[in-house]
Structures are given as C-alpha cells and as structure tokens.
Amino acid sequence: MTTETKPSYSPGLAGVIAGETQICWVDPNAGLMYRGYDIHEMAEKASFEEVAYLLLHGELPSFEQLGKFTREIASARSVPKQVLDALRLMPKSTHPMDMLRTGVSMLGAFDPELNDHSHDANIRKSIRLIAKVPTLITDGYRIAHGEDPLPQKEDLTLAGNLFYKLTGEVPQDWQIRMMDTILILYADHEFNASTFAARVTASTLADIYAAVTSACATLKGPLHGGANEESMRMLGEIKTPDRAEKWLKERLAKKAKIMGFGHRVYKKGDSRVPIMRELGRELGQRVGKGQWIPICEKLEETMEREKQLCANVDLYAAPVFSMFGFDPALNTPIFAASRISGWCAHVVEQHDHNRLIRPRSAYTGPNLRPYPATPVR
Ligand SMILES: CC(C)(COP(=O)(O)OP(=O)(O)OC[C@H]1O[C@@H](n2cnc3c(N)ncnc32)[C@H](O)[C@@H]1OP(=O)(O)O)[C@@H](O)C(=O)NCCC(=O)NCCS
C-alpha cells in the first residue's frame, strides 16, 4: 500500500477556507455584509427583492431594474399543476421542509433551461426559484391541511404574498416591513451548511434545482435551519421567564444542546440577533404576547454566565414567527423562502468559476490485511 503525507485535518471543517466568494462575508466579531453592504441598514430599509437582486447581480438595482425584477418574480410565482398534485399525494403528516424539498426537485423537470448552466440561464432560473419556493411552501402547507391554495395577490411583494398566502389575511404595511426585515436577515450567510451543500452539488455541474434540493435537505437539520423550529418547542416548554434559568441549568447539567445558541463562526454574538430581538419586542407589544422575548433574554443571560455561549438568530426568529401566527413547522421553510436567494447566488457563482469540490478524508480504518483464503459464501 502506498503512503502519502497526511493533509491537515479540521473536524467539521472548522476554520477551513473551502472556496472564494464575492457574495457575503460573516465577520466573527458580529458583523455581516452582502456584496460589501452592511446588512443592518438594508434590514431596516430595503425590500427583500432589492437584496435578492444584489445577491444575484452583485450591485444594487436602479429604480427601473428593481421594478423589472419585482415584476419578473411576481409573474413566475405559480407552480405547475402536476407539482401541486404530487404534493397532494404526500401523507398529510409530511413535514413542510420535506414537501419543499420534493417540490423543488420536481420543479426542475418543468424548467426548459434545466441543463443550461450559462450565467444568464442560471439567473433566469434563480428568479423562477426565488418566486416559486414561497409558493411551494404556502400551497404545500394549505394542501397538507386540507385547504385549497390561495391565489397570489398581484399588488403584494414577495414578503406580503408569503404572509397573505399562509394566513389568509392581507398584511398591513408594518407586517410587510417586518417580513422584509426577517427575509433580509436570513438571505445569505456565506458557506453555511446548506449553501455549501448546494455548491458541492453544483460543482459536479449538476443543475441549480439539484443544488437547491441538496440545500433544502441540509437546511432541515436542527443544528442548522431546523433550530428555529426547535427553539419554539423549547420556549413553549419553558412557558414563563421565571422558569427559564432553572430549565436551562437542568439541561446544561445533562449536557444537552440548547437550540438557538452557539455558532460555528460568531463567537462574540450573532450580527442578526439585535435586529431580530428588537423586532420581537415590537411585535410582542403589538400583538400582546409579552412573554417570549423576556424568556429568550433570561436564557441569553444565563447561557452567557454558565457557558459563555451567544444566542443565534434562530432563538429570536422562533417567537417572532409564532407572534405572526405561523405554525412552528413553518419556521424553517420561511427561512428557506429567504435563503433561496443566497443559494441561487452561490450556485451561479460556483458554475461561473467552477472547480469540482472534492476534499480528502483521513482514513482511520484497519491496515491492509489479507482477504481470507476461503471466502465466506
Ligand atoms: C451551531 C453549532 C452546531 C455549532 O457547533 P460547533 O461549532 O461545533 O460548536 P463549538 O465547537 O463552538 O462548541 C464549543 C462547545 O460549546 C458547546 N456548545 C455549542 N453550542 C451549544 C449549545 N447550543 N448548547 C450547549 N452547548 C453548546 C459544545 O458542546 C462544545 O462544548 P465542549 O467543548 O464541552 O464539547 C452548535 O452551537 C449547536 O449545536 N447549536 C444549537 C443548534 C443551533 O442553534 N443551530 C443554529 C445555528 S445558526
């Protein structure tokens, strides 16, 4: 057996630079920028469409470009009837993330440009995906609950339609603004697990739908996007702020992982938390559900003292979604309705400058040994 020098190894690829990107930078010291723009101001002022355009094209849109992009998304929202019929065939108990993954995979078969990986075709397909992923989520959810999907409202933006098609209520301006902020905060996060999965898939020159299917599958896990659903489960269990400290200490004593805490890159705080926390406070006052944010704050305070671990955005996203009236099972799909913009931008970038992503593993199995003279039959 030939030997080779062992390449350096970092468990979980922690700290490893696995590629270059011009799309997003996560600053370990609690910062985040998309294409050079700090997210904080955009989260407050921009529309999700504007940020999606920035991620895809690299520059902010002009007024005309934004109008055209918004119209293109609006006109691409519907999904083929066959896809909705397929979602109807899934068991009613199917998790919305599994419905979404299945729906995205099937959508690929209906895209006439599926196998064209040129930059322009990938951008066109990205627009279709950004438009259709929210529809798969809203329509899939209604179908699973025995209801007919609602038709989209032409005059509402992506954020507005997402809210409307889930709740059946036309959102007020402040609700649309909040929804835009949430979607902007979740839009991209450089080489997070689902984006990396998308890039690995795209690097084989598989199509963008294949890459996004991988991403959806990866986002579902509770150590990644699934954490915002699990966080809500945790808050529901704690119930009131005065129970938070005791609850947390008991879990930590049992070495349990606490959802909504910790991060691979941020060690001094998640850049998105202050905005999501503030949004949660405002929403709590508006809808009269004051208990959730104080529970989160008590958990933060205790976690800092006990483990020096910071909250991540999913801790506060959970009560925000709950106060909007969304079923916790929709928390991760709503994350996906935003992150689809980042996934697509990364697939476009990967295909534009492709090199197969294929790392090595450190072999820890048995040394070379003889195969038995008498094989087992
Ligand atoms: C996000 C996450 C997967 C990062 O994992 P990671 O980079 O491998 O974690 P670290 O190496 O920084 O962990 C350092 C220590 O903190 C602990 N830790 C990290 N996150 C923790 C959490 N949420 N609850 C309890 N302990 C945690 C680890 O167990 C480890 O302890 P040890 O040294 O005694 O083994 C992890 O923090 C986690 O599981 N968080 C909960 C899920 C979540 O909220 N995910 C959404 C992320 S945006």
The ligand as an ORCA input file, in Angstrom:
! r2SCAN-3c Opt
* xyz 0 1
  C     -24.302     25.811     15.797
  C     -23.484     24.668     16.355
  C     -23.822     23.381     15.568
  C     -22.007     24.992     16.181
  O     -21.305     23.852     16.575
  P     -19.734     23.875     16.795
  O     -19.093     24.957     16.012
  O     -19.228     22.516     16.517
  O     -19.660     24.217     18.337
  P     -18.380     24.610     19.157
  O     -17.189     23.810     18.720
  O     -18.206     26.077     19.150
  O     -18.790     24.183     20.626
  C     -17.981     24.532     21.720
  C     -18.548     23.982     22.992
  O     -19.807     24.577     23.239
  C     -20.815     23.607     23.317
  N     -21.988     24.100     22.665
  C     -22.042     24.697     21.451
  N     -23.310     25.035     21.179
  C     -24.047     24.638     22.220
  C     -25.418     24.701     22.528
  N     -26.270     25.229     21.650
  N     -25.838     24.207     23.709
  C     -24.985     23.668     24.591
  N     -23.661     23.571     24.358
  C     -23.213     24.051     23.189
  C     -20.258     22.399     22.594
  O     -20.862     21.200     23.031
  C     -18.821     22.500     22.968
  O     -18.653     22.037     24.304
  P     -17.425     21.115     24.717
  O     -16.204     21.924     24.393
  O     -17.657     20.852     26.168
  O     -17.552     19.902     23.847
  C     -23.791     24.450     17.853
  O     -23.505     25.627     18.549
  C     -25.210     23.993     18.103
  O     -25.500     22.806     18.037
  N     -26.158     24.935     18.365
  C     -27.542     24.590     18.556
  C     -28.249     24.494     17.236
  C     -28.462     25.843     16.613
  O     -28.931     26.759     17.262
  N     -28.158     25.929     15.336
  C     -28.361     27.143     14.560
  C     -27.050     27.759     14.206
  S     -27.257     29.321     13.434
*
